[in-house]
């Protein structure tokens, strides 16, 4: 590995790519996967009924996560510098951190999601955000 590659952003890219792949798997897996991953009964039932909106929303999330993976790879030094790289990495990091921390606030409020889903997904997002934050701080002066 070249010496100027950032490990934290490389890991962040891998995590976002895995999350994107999981979302594609959910589309393929259908209603049972929507239920297992906690997307909510409404999405699961709509998927069973052959409605397209669960797949469209899930594909949109997968696409965003794939773009985030590309930005992390760019920030890590694996790809050319993408447009607005510094801003994008800051926004990506902030979204992951806010989703992670904000999700735990949902535990106190009435939520249609199970507590298990909230804790697991919030922990994942918080972890992703902390990995990205470490990487962004390490490469801050490069751009």
C-alpha positions as CSV (number, residue, x, y, z in Angstrom):
1,X,0.0,0.0,0.0
2,X,1.4,3.4,-0.9
3,X,2.5,5.4,2.2
4,X,0.0,8.3,1.5
5,X,-3.1,6.1,1.7
6,X,-5.4,6.9,4.6
7,X,-6.4,3.7,6.4
8,X,-9.4,5.2,8.3
9,X,-11.0,6.6,5.1
10,X,-10.2,3.4,3.3
11,X,-12.1,1.5,6.1
12,X,-14.9,4.1,5.9
13,X,-15.2,3.5,2.1
14,X,-15.4,-0.3,2.7
15,X,-18.1,0.2,5.4
16,X,-20.2,2.4,3.1
17,X,-19.7,0.0,0.2
18,X,-20.8,-2.9,2.4
19,X,-23.9,-1.0,3.5
20,X,-24.7,-0.2,-0.1
21,X,-24.4,-3.9,-1.0
22,X,-26.6,-4.8,2.0
23,X,-29.3,-2.5,0.7
24,X,-29.1,-4.1,-2.8
25,X,-29.4,-7.5,-1.0
26,X,-32.5,-6.2,0.8
27,X,-34.1,-5.4,-2.5
28,X,-33.3,-8.9,-3.8
29,X,-34.3,-10.6,-0.6
30,X,-37.7,-8.9,-0.5
31,X,-40.1,-8.7,2.3
32,X,-38.3,-11.1,4.7
33,X,-35.2,-9.0,4.3
34,X,-37.0,-5.7,4.8
35,X,-38.4,-7.2,8.1
36,X,-35.1,-8.7,9.2
37,X,-33.2,-5.4,8.7
38,X,-35.9,-3.4,10.4
39,X,-37.2,-1.3,7.5
40,X,-40.7,-1.5,9.0
41,X,-43.8,-3.6,8.3
42,X,-45.2,-1.1,5.8
43,X,-42.2,-1.6,3.5
44,X,-42.3,-5.4,3.9
45,X,-46.0,-5.5,3.1
46,X,-45.6,-3.2,0.1
47,X,-42.7,-5.4,-1.1
48,X,-44.9,-8.5,-0.8
49,X,-47.6,-6.7,-2.8
50,X,-45.2,-6.0,-5.6
51,X,-45.1,-2.2,-5.1
52,X,-42.1,-0.5,-6.4
53,X,-41.5,2.2,-3.9
54,X,-39.7,0.1,-1.3
55,X,-37.1,-0.9,-3.9
56,X,-36.8,2.6,-5.3
57,X,-36.2,4.1,-1.8
58,X,-33.8,1.3,-0.9
59,X,-31.9,1.7,-4.2
60,X,-31.7,5.4,-3.6
61,X,-30.1,4.7,-0.2
62,X,-27.7,2.2,-1.8
63,X,-26.7,4.8,-4.4
64,X,-26.0,7.4,-1.9
65,X,-23.9,5.0,0.2
66,X,-22.0,4.0,-3.0
67,X,-21.2,7.6,-3.8
68,X,-20.1,8.1,-0.2
69,X,-17.8,5.1,-0.6
70,X,-16.3,6.8,-3.7
71,X,-15.7,10.0,-1.8
72,X,-14.0,8.2,1.1
73,X,-11.8,6.3,-1.4
74,X,-10.9,9.7,-3.0
75,X,-10.1,11.2,0.4
76,X,-8.1,8.1,1.3
77,X,-5.9,8.6,-1.8
78,X,-7.1,5.7,-3.9
79,X,-8.7,7.8,-6.6
80,X,-8.3,11.2,-8.1
81,X,-9.7,14.1,-6.0
82,X,-13.4,14.3,-6.5
83,X,-15.3,17.7,-6.7
84,X,-16.0,19.3,-3.4
85,X,-14.1,16.5,-1.6
86,X,-13.5,18.3,1.7
87,X,-17.1,19.5,2.0
88,X,-18.5,16.1,1.0
89,X,-16.4,14.3,3.5
90,X,-17.5,16.7,6.2
91,X,-21.1,16.3,5.3
92,X,-20.8,12.5,5.1
93,X,-19.2,12.4,8.5
94,X,-21.8,14.7,10.0
95,X,-24.7,12.7,8.6
96,X,-23.3,9.4,10.0
97,X,-22.6,11.0,13.4
98,X,-25.9,12.8,13.6
99,X,-27.8,9.6,12.6
100,X,-25.9,7.7,15.1
101,X,-26.4,10.1,18.0
102,X,-29.9,11.1,16.9
103,X,-31.1,7.6,16.6
104,X,-30.5,7.0,20.3
105,X,-32.7,10.0,21.0
106,X,-35.5,8.0,19.3
107,X,-35.4,5.6,22.1
108,X,-37.1,8.2,24.4
109,X,-39.7,9.1,21.7
110,X,-42.4,6.9,20.3
111,X,-41.0,5.3,17.2
112,X,-42.4,2.8,14.7
113,X,-39.1,1.0,14.8
114,X,-38.1,-1.6,17.3
115,X,-35.6,-0.7,20.0
116,X,-33.3,-3.3,18.7
117,X,-33.3,-1.7,15.2
118,X,-32.7,1.7,16.7
119,X,-29.8,0.6,18.9
120,X,-28.1,-1.5,16.2
121,X,-28.5,0.9,13.3
122,X,-27.5,3.9,15.5
123,X,-24.5,2.1,16.8
124,X,-23.5,1.2,13.2
125,X,-23.9,4.8,12.0
126,X,-22.0,6.2,15.0
127,X,-19.2,3.8,14.3
128,X,-19.1,4.7,10.6
129,X,-19.1,8.4,11.6
130,X,-16.2,8.0,14.0
131,X,-14.1,6.1,11.4
132,X,-14.8,8.9,8.9
133,X,-14.1,11.6,11.4
134,X,-10.7,10.0,12.2
135,X,-9.9,9.9,8.5
136,X,-11.0,13.4,7.8
137,X,-9.0,14.8,10.7
138,X,-5.9,12.9,9.4
139,X,-6.1,14.2,5.8
140,X,-7.5,17.7,6.6
141,X,-4.5,19.6,5.4
142,X,-4.2,17.7,2.1
143,X,-7.0,19.4,0.3
